[in-house]
Amino acid sequence: MSNFGDLIQEYYVKKFRKNDAQRRAEIDSLKTAEDARKFIARVRARIAGAYDFPAERCDLKARITKTTEREDFIVENVIYESRPDFPVCANLYIPKKRTGKVPGVIFLCGHAFEGKFSETYQAVMISLCRKGCVVLGIDPIGQGERRQYPYEETLHNVTEHNLLNRRMLLSGDNMGTWRVYDAVRGLDYLLSREEVDPERVGVTGNSGGGTLTTLVAGVDDRFTAAAPSCYITRWLRNVENELPVDAEQIPPGVAADGGEMADYLIAQAPRPLLILGQKNDFFDIRGTREVYEEVKKIYALLGKEENVGIFIGPTNHGYSIHNREAAYGFFGKNFNLDADDKEPENQYLTKEELSCAPGSSSLNVPGSKTVNDYIAERTLATIAKRPKLSPDALRAELKKVLGIGEVKVPTYRQLRGKYFPDDKRGFSRYGVETEEHLICTLSLMKEVPAYQHIPEAEVAELYIPNISSQEELLKRPVPANRNLYGFDYRGVGENTPDGCDQGSREFFAYYTYDYHFASLALLRNECMLGSRVYDVLCAIKLLKAYGNKKIVLTSSGIGQIVALLAAFLTDEEITPCFGHRVRTWKDSALSPRDMLPQSMGAFNILALTDLDEIQDLVEAGK
């Protein structure tokens, strides 16, 4: 029996391969230094569009809460504000022996629960300090002292990032903006220190910190050298390998029209750059080498090929001693440090020594605000500025946001039926080709399923499920007065992706297949919700085209969102039937622990409309 669980994966593989071919052709066309400079300008504009930084930088209000001395360095525990009343906890490592101004380095932590307390990360910061650099290590949101949900043990690191991100997206914000901006403001603080030479400022980090190193050095020209570790590959490789990545690793729209991860490195050209990877990293090392070759070409056209390098460690994902020492050598060379690249034997500091905030939590800083506070403020401000549109104007704008174009009658396949002898019911099944190489399943519930083409009927009920139409319809009897269809739009029911697991097959998990494919759509400036609505519009067209005179549209769970939008946007006459009011996107954005999947919202949708407005219009027949 046909199963279409792998189609959505291959659908995105094809899209990213097409994107890759477009990009390779563009890179191949670059022949001169002027070509390279124009290309750099284009990629800088592309990546800048992914971040909506505050229009003005607030006062850092930096304060030192504690100082710890070691034999050859000092550690200052610093709190600064990246946004008003939003504290960032950081440790500043300062070498005792200095002659004049010395290089500064921002260290960005990966997804270690303990953040800057991690001994692996301390090793980098202490070693660079002992080699002559002032080093600022920053706790990321959701880690170390900056957990936004400190009393919920299941929420930290990527789960917290993804939960916050999907609520931010509804008002046009994203987690990457917050993470990058914390680092930008960290650089503001580092450069405010009299010890630091602004002509020698570097950034490094591993994994999630490698991500942030890549992103922030791509958008802030004040960095003079960067060494990202265990992140760089091609987005295409991540897609091919079914690798979900974290919210901040999905800059909205950057992978459209030939965009790739390498753009962030090309934006830095010709500043010194060292790409660090690992032989057996889950970030595909083949992609790492491909990115290096692409970036090297840009540097070569600029006459600075010697400024970009690559080092591949012999082990697994992580900032191993091999990669750390490669980074020390890189910064030593480019900052003219009188030190070798070996890691000294370091004595690590305790959590108590490195804690900046009362109780090791930024939430205990008097007068502090949380990310949740900021999400609420932006949500309400976005809604307050929303224009009042006529129903037809709203339809037109909504189609743009959701990415829905012309809807035609789709072709379909007649599939083998399903019969449940114990239940004495089953389904006749149809494969609806809503897009090329993408099939959604339409199931007609019958007492005795038979091979038949889509039958004519006076009344057809089209049921849009929560997550599986057949399982949900089997809880109902076969109606005598209508044909009852269930429709599995892309990503649910028989079209649930087979792979892309992250330890869970739970649809509503924070970090699994549904999140992954919604993120790929976002990365391409597309909308998973819009694609699902388009699937339903195709199903309505199909039933109408095959003689179903009246279509009653019903739904449940998150399927109500898809059905409601389809009912508002269809140009066919249908009868929508909603049992209750659909929960609004506003409510989801304002709820700190909301379970609405990222795939059931749209980027900045609250600037245009909300589900209660649409439901009012549908119920009024407008």
Number of C-alpha atoms within 10 A of each C-alpha: 7 9 14 20 20 15 20 20 21 15 14 17 19 16 14 24 17 15 19 20 12 14 16 13 11 12 18 10 11 17 12 12 15 12 15 22 17 12 19 20 12 13 21 19 13 19 23 15 12 19 19 14 13 12 6 7 14 13 13 20 13 14 13 14 14 15 16 13 13 11 7 11 17 19 23 21 23 25 23 22 22 25 20 15 18 21 27 26 26 27 27 24 28 27 22 16 11 12 8 9 16 22 24 30 29 25 31 29 31 27 19 22 18 20 25 29 25 18 17 17 23 22 20 24 27 29 23 30 25 22 22 25 30 31 29 28 28 26 25 32 25 25 26 27 29 24 24 23 17 15 8 9 7 10 20 23 22 22 17 20 24 23 24 23 23 29 33 24 23 26 26 20 23 26 26 25 19 22 18 24 23 25 28 20 20 24 23 15 18 22 17 11 13 11 19 21 18 20 16 20 26 27 28 29 29 28 24 25 24 27 27 30 29 30 26 25 28 23 21 16 12 17 24 21 26 30 28 28 32 31 30 27 24 22 26 23 19 17 23 17 16 17 20 22 21 22 23 22 19 24 24 26 19 22 25 18 15 21 22 23 23 22 25 26 31 26 27 25 22 23 18 22 28 22 27 28 33 25 17 14 18 15 24 24 22 13 18 24 19 15 22 20 15 17 25 22 20 26 23 17 18 17 12 16 17 12 17 25 17 18 18 20 23 14 15 14 19 19 26 18 15 17 24 28 20 23 26 21 17 20 29 20 14 17 21 12 16 9 14 13 18 15 19 14 9 13 11 14 16 11 14 10 16 23 23 26 23 13 12 18 19 25 21 13 17 11 10 14 18 17 18 19 14 13 23 20 12 19 26 16 14 18 17 11 11 12 11 10 12 10 15 12 10 18 17 13 15 19 17 12 18 22 17 19 9 7 16 12 18 18 14 19 14 15 18 16 20 19 18 13 10 6 9 11 17 23 26 23 27 23 22 24 19 25 15 8 11 19 26 29 26 28 25 26 26 21 16 15 19 16 12 12 14 19 12 15 17 12 16 23 23 25 26 27 26 18 22 20 25 23 12 16 20 15 8 9 12 17 12 7 10 16 20 21 25 26 28 30 30 27 27 22 23 23 22 23 22 17 15 21 17 14 9 13 16 13 16 16 17 24 23 21 27 26 25 24 24 21 26 23 21 24 22 21 18 22 25 25 22 23 21 28 28 28 27 27 26 25 26 26 19 19 22 20 14 14 15 21 15 18 22 17 23 21 23 20 13 18 23 24 25 26 26 25 25 22 26 21 21 18 12 13 13 16 16 21 17 16 10 8 11 17 16 15 24 21 15 18 26 19 15 18 15 14 14 20 19 26 23 20 23 23 23 17 21 26 19 18 21 17 19 16 11 21 19 12 13 19 15 8 11 11
